[in-house]
Amino acid sequence: MPRVRQGETAVDQFDVSPPGTGQLSPVRFAALCLTHNCNLRCRYCYAGPKSNRAMDPTTLRTSIDFLLVNSGTKCTITFLGGEPLLQFELLMEAVRYAGEVAPGQLAFRMSTNGTLLDSEKLTLLAENNVTFVLSVDGHPSQHDRNRFYESGTGSYVATLSHVREILTWNPYTIAVSVVAPNTGPDLAEGVQHLFGQSFRYVLQTLDFSATWTRRDLTILERQYRAVAAFYAQQLRRNNKIYYSPFDERIRTWAVRPYKNGDLCDMANSQIAIAPSGRIYPCVQFVGSDGQGEIKNAIGDVFSGFVPDARKKCVALNYEEKESCRDCALLGRCMSYCGCVNFRGTGHINQVPPIVCEHERLLMPIVDDLAEQLWNDGVSLFERKFYEKTYPISSFVEDCMV
């Protein structure tokens, strides 16, 4: 397995072009990092040291112009930080400017910890159709273990203070949750708590950069089995819920396995732009945008992409992974995410052992759950995974309710 030698960048591991013609995709998804600052100090944050450095208005407008040129017909921008709401006026300026120069070409999302939301901001976000995901890890003590202010005070109360208002405006708002070793024992209770708060979509992942022990994984397995029982109960009651660790893996069996670019298409259809205007393959690469990160940049919004660096990164992400070659779970697991690989091992095409352990632990639980629901003829399960028109018919049903 190739390793990065001292002095190399992440994209120097292979000097090859992307598969096929070598043509790169238009940019479809861009993370626009507005600031390096945040009002929280989450234990597992990958964004680097906090500072007051923020994107200036000129760089913001240049970033919008760059994306308009490089996206073709449509691009979704996700505002990130740090905490993007610390730069709320800048965020709204991006929406305003895009509406002036190219109405309808750019869609806007945001990833936020929610602590700075208020009724006025929610009204402006709603009026401008800026949807967002809310970072919340589960029940209060679970959440506060890893998501807290610099003082050490937990953030759960502030994060959920406007949840009713949020879900009234957008019932499809996603709760984004991270599971760490110190919150693994609360996983099932935390998941049920989030759905109990009226979230219908829970996107959950592990902190793959943490140190996981065999005991942690044994606990995690028990917790997933408890979630599986809850999930089955909800679908039997015709309650529409989405839980990413289950839904996405069931989909790889019921619909089709992952292909290159499905789960992670960094540096290709997906990029990240730092407050400085530097372009990175993914938000996981931005960090503090210092000397340690700059070597992995693939261009900047002022002069454009560095073509060779971008192609190398895409090729490396698409490269077949030696450790996965004969794996029975090939195409069903997160080894297809080069960003996860990079954060866990420092190498785009080197899978962290915890990813393999997690998939081997989780997949049998997911497959047993799916087989049970299929054999029992649970209507919502069949519709959700086998009815092509389900997204539309489900939305129509929701509107009628």
N, C-alpha and C positions, 0 to 999 in steps of 0.2 A: 504494500500500500504506500503510494507516494506521500511524503511528508514535506511540509514547507521548511526549507533550510533558512538559516539566519540571513536576513537581507532580502529574501523573496517576499512577494506579495501573495495574497490568497489566490489571485488569478494567474500566477506564474507556474502553477503546478503542471499545467498542460499547455502546450503551444499548438492548439488545434482550433478549428472552427466549429460552429454548431452543426449538428447532423443535417443531412440533406443538402440544400442549396447554399446554406450559410446565410440566408436572408433572415434578418431579425424582424421581430413583430413590432407593430406600432405599440406605443405605451398605452395600456388600458387602465392601469391602476397606479397611482402615485401617492406616496406618503409625503406630505408636506410638513416638515418639522419646524414649527414656528418658534420654538424656544428651547434652550437647554435647561431651563429652570422648572421646578415643580414645587408645589406646596406640601407634598408628601415625601416620605423617605422609605418606600417599600423595599423590603429585604432583597427581593429578587430582581430589582430593576436592572435592565441591561443598557440603559441610556447614558451611563457614565456619570461623572461628578456633576453636580448641579451648579449652574452659574446663571448670571443675568443676561448672557448673550442671547439675543433674539434676532430674527430675520428683520431686515430693514425694509421699508416700503418699496424701494427700487428693486431689491432682490425678489421681493414678493411678486411684483408685476412682471419682472423678467421670467420668473418661474412659470407664471401663468402663460405668458407668451410662448415659452419653450414647449410647454405641454400641448398647447394648441397646435403648434407646428408638428410635433412628433407623435400625436395621438390619432391622427386621421379624422375620424368622425365623432368619436366619443371617448371620454376619459373620466374616471372617478377619482377624485382627490379626497384623501383622508387626512384631516388635520391631526397632527401628533405633537408631542413634546419630548421630554418634560410634560407639562400640563398645558394643552393649547388654550384653555380658557384664561390663562394668565395673559394671553395676548388676544383677547376677544375682539378688540377694535381692529387689529390686524386681520383676524379671521374674517370679519365682516367686510373688510376692504377687499379681500380676495374674492369674495362672493359678488360684491358690487362691481369690481373691475371686470370679472369674467362675464357678468351679465351685460356689460356695456360693449365689450369687444367681440364676444361670440356667444350670444344668447342660446342656451340649450345644449351647448357642446360639452360642458363640464358639469358633472354631478358632484355634490359635496357630502362628505361624511366626517365624523369626528370620533376619536377614541378619547374618553375622558374618565377621570376618577369621580366626577360628579359633585365634588364638594363645593365648587364655586358656582354651581347653577342656581339661578333664582328665576322668579316668574317673568321678569323683564327679558332675561337672556333666552328663556324657553320660548317666549312669544316671538322674538326676532328669529330664532333658529327655525321655528315652525313656519313663519311667514316666508322664509327663504329656502324652505325645504332642505335644511341641513340635518340629516338624520345622524344618530350616533349610537355607539355601543358604550355600555356602562361597566366599568371595572369593579366587580364586587365578588368576593370570594366565598360567600355563604352566609351562615348565621353570624351574629354580632361578634362573639369571641373568636370564632374562626377567622373572620375577616380581619379583625384588629390585631391578630398575631403577626401579620406581615405587612399590613397597609396602615401606616400611622404617620402622624406629623413628626416634624423634627424634634418636638418636645417628648415624643413617645406616646402621645395620646392617640387612641384609635380613631379611625375615620368613618366607621360604619354609619353612625347616626347622620353625619353630614352627607355621605354618599347617597343614602336612601331617603333623604328629607323631602325630595320632590318626586318620589317614585310614582305616586298616583297620578300626578299631573303629567309626568312623562309618558306613562302607559295609556293615559286617556288620549293624548295626542298621537302617539305611535305605539299601538299594542304589540308591534313586532320588534320593539327595541330588544337588543341582545344583551344579556348579562355575560360578561367575559370573566372567567374564573381561572385562577391558577392554583394548582395543588402542590404543596411543598411537603417534605417529610413531616414537618411539625403540624400540618393540618390534615394529613392523610386519614387519621383516625376519625375525623369529622366529616369525611367526604359525603357519605350518604345523607346524613342529617342536613348538611349544608345544601346539597342539591335539592332536597325536598323543601328546604326553607326558601330557596330562590323561586321555585315554582309556586310556593305558597304565597309569595309576594306578587303573584300574577304575571311574572315573566313567563313567556311561552318558549323562549329560545335561550338555552344555556350553552355557551361555547366554553369548553373547559380543556385545559392542557396541564401537563406536568411542568414543574420547574426542572427542566432537563439539565440545568447547570448545577443543581444541588447534588449533595452526596446522599445517595439512597442505599440503605442497607437491606439485607435479605429480610430482616424483620419488618422494615418499612413496606416492602413489597408484599409480604404475607398479609399485612393489615390492609393494604390497598386492594388486594384480591377480594377479601371479605367485604370490603366496602362497595366494590363494584357489583358484587352479587346482590347486595342489599338494594343498590340502585336499580339493578335489573328487575327485581321483584316489583319495585315501585313503578318503573317504566311500563312493565307489562300490565299492571293494574290500571294505569292511566289510559293506555290504549284500549283496554277492554271496556273502559267506561266512556270511550269515544272522546277523551280529552286530548286535544292536539298539543303535543309538546315536542320539542326538538332538543336532544341532548347529544352534542357533537361526538363524544367518544363512542356512542352506540350508532347513531344515525349514519355517520360518515363511513363507518366500517361495514355496516349492513349494506350500504349503497354500493360498496366495491364488490359485493357478491350478487346483489339483486339487479344492479344496473350494469356496471363494468368496472374493471380494476382501474387504478390510477395509471395515467400515461404521463410522459414527460410534459411538464408545464401545467398539469392539472392542479396539483397541490401547491407547487412552488415554481414560479416562473421568473425568479429574480434576474435583474439586469436585462430582461427581455420585455415582456408585457407589463412587468411590475418593477418599479424603481422607488427610491427614496431620495428626497432632496433635503439637505441639511440647512440650518439657518444661514450658513455662509453662501449657499447656492451650489455647493458641491453635490454631485450626484453619486449615490451609492447603490449597490445591487439590491439592497433591502434595508429596512429600518434597523435590523439587527447589526448592521455594519457601521452605523453612524456614530454611536457612542458619544464621546465628547468632541468629535470632529477635530481631534488633535493629530500630532505626528504619528501616533500609533494607528490611526484610522485612515489618514489621508492616502496612505500607500494603496488602499483598497478602493479608492474612488474611481469611478469610470467616466469622469468628465465633470463639467459644471454648466450651469444654465446660461452662462455668458458666452462660452465658446463651443458648447455642445458636447456630445459624447466623444470619448476617445475610443474609436471603433475597435481597435485590437483588444483593448482591455475589456470592453463589453463582450466581444465575441468569445474571448477566453473564458470569461466567467460563466456565460451561458453554456458553453461546451462542457465545462467542468461540472456544472449542475446536471447536465443531461448524461454525463458519462456513466456507463454501467459500473455499479459498485461491486468490487470483488467479493466483499463479505455477504452480498445479497444474491449472488449469482444462482445458487441452488436452493434458495430459501422458499419454503412452501407458502410463505406470506408475501412473496414478491408481488407488488402492485396493490397491496392492501394496507400497507403501513406507512409510517411517517418518515421512512428512509428516503422518500421522494422529496423531502423538504431540505434543501441545501442550507437554508437559514438556520434550522434547528441543528443541523450537523455542524455548521460553522460555530454556533454559540457553544455547543457542547464539546467540540474537539479542536476547534480552530481550523478545520479543514472542510471545505464544501462537500467533498465526496467521501468523507470518513464518518461513518455512522456512530454516534455515541452508544456504548454498550447498554445504557439505561433505556434507549429507544427500543432495542431488540428485546430486552427483558420485559419491558412494558407491553409490547405488542404480543409476545408469547403468553403473557399473563391475561391480557384483555380479550384477545380474539376468540378463544374458546367460550368465554362467557357471552360475548356478543352473538356468536353463531348458535349457541344453545338457546338464547333468548329468541332469536329470529326463527329458529326451527319450531320452537314451542308456539309462537304466535301464528306461524303459518299453518301448522298442523291443527291448531284450534280454530282456524278460519276467522281470525279477528279482522273484521272488515276494515278498520282504520289502518291496520298494518298493511293489508293488501293494497289499499288505495294509495297509501303514502309511498310505497316502494315499487309498485307495479303498474300504477295508473298514470299514463303520461300526462294527462290533463289535470292531475291532482292539484298542482300549484294554483291553477286558475279556478277550478271548481271549489277548492278550499277557501280561496279569497272571496269568491262570490257568496259562499255560505256565511263567512264572517261578516260580510257587509249586510247581509239580510238580518243577522242577529243584532 
